[in-house]
Amino acid sequence: MKLGKRGMTKSQYYAIGEFLAAGIVFLTLFTYLKGVATDSQFEQNFMARDVALLLDSIHAAPGDVSFAYDASIKENSFVFEFSKQQKLRFAFDNSQVLVFPSTVFGVVIQPARYPFGRDSNLELIFEDPFNAEKLGGYGSYYGQPTNTTFVFIKKTDDALNISTSQEVIEVRNE
Amino acid sequence: MNRLGQAFTLINFIPRIIFLAIVGFSIVFLVRSYVVDHLNVQEVQAEVFMHRIMYSPQGIIYFDPELSTAVPGIVDISKVKSNRLDALMNYSDKSFIAGKIEVIDAITGKTVATATYNNQTYFRWLPVAQVKLPGPGGIKQIVRSTYVLYQANNALTQGILKIEVLLPGN
């Protein structure tokens, strides 16, 4: 087989092209996997849906209900553990649950949102010891500026009370 | 190498490229099947929606004023109104969920009362739901029926509560 100017055959060029194609596939795949492993978007979406469905369920209860939702991720049994165990921040507006990730280099990433069906017959009360917090230009929401450990929900005949806490406390659901 | 020789070398590489593509796609398929990055809670959402209608004291169930409690399983026909359902569940997004409830007399089979939740969206989505297109762009229709008692004219009668939920395709 005739050698080229630089001493390489055509078949060697094809082989290099083949390795490059394989490299691009694997690099894309590993970038995707790294993104899945380090990003908290899945956890945010999970928590937003979980809390919103919980609020919907509590609305349906024919009586008074008091519930403390444990929002610490590592307490929940995911199939594998994420490399960065970061806590999330919960916020609420009148009919949406918003879950923010931990602040990354001072920039607040877009929250995961999921709506809950607010009952117009019940007064919605947000008890927030840190007052309403404006998070990352997404409007005014009720929530803590710090990581959330517990979301407390209390329903009575005429009101639904939501509050969050960062304290790790002993709770007993009623 | 002459032109014919170059062409043969290139043709020899085609099976190798096809094999590489198969291996690449297999790995992508395996990884994608083991990594869950999408959450679909539509079935749960529909169940919760139905439970809110069936059990919420502010919903359509009979409220006993003497006992001061709602009685699940007994539908108060006077409460089966569209505006009552809209007040019961106020989702911020009007394109999130829609539904229809129907109380049917168990003996005669006639519809006694009907109400829609998110009326405009329901009638906009219904023709799309009947096509049964899967995925985004389609509308998922979930229907459940349950035996109830309904109260009308101070009398309890056997009935069937049919709840239809429409959700955008996911």
Interface residues (C-beta under 8 A of the other chain):
Chain A: M1 K2 K10 S11 Y14 E18 A21 A22 V25 F26 L29 Y32 L33 V36 F42 N45 F46 R49 L53 D56 S57 H59 A60 A61 P62 G63 V79 D93 N94 S95 Q96 P115 F116 G117 R118 D119 S120 N121 L122 D157
Chain B: M1 Q6 T9 L10 F13 R16 I17 L20 G24 I27 V28 V31 V35 V36 D37 L39 V41 V44 Q45 V48 F49 H51 R52 M54 Y55 S56 P57 Q58 I61 T69 A70 P72 A87 L88 M89 N90 Y91 S92 D93 F96 I97
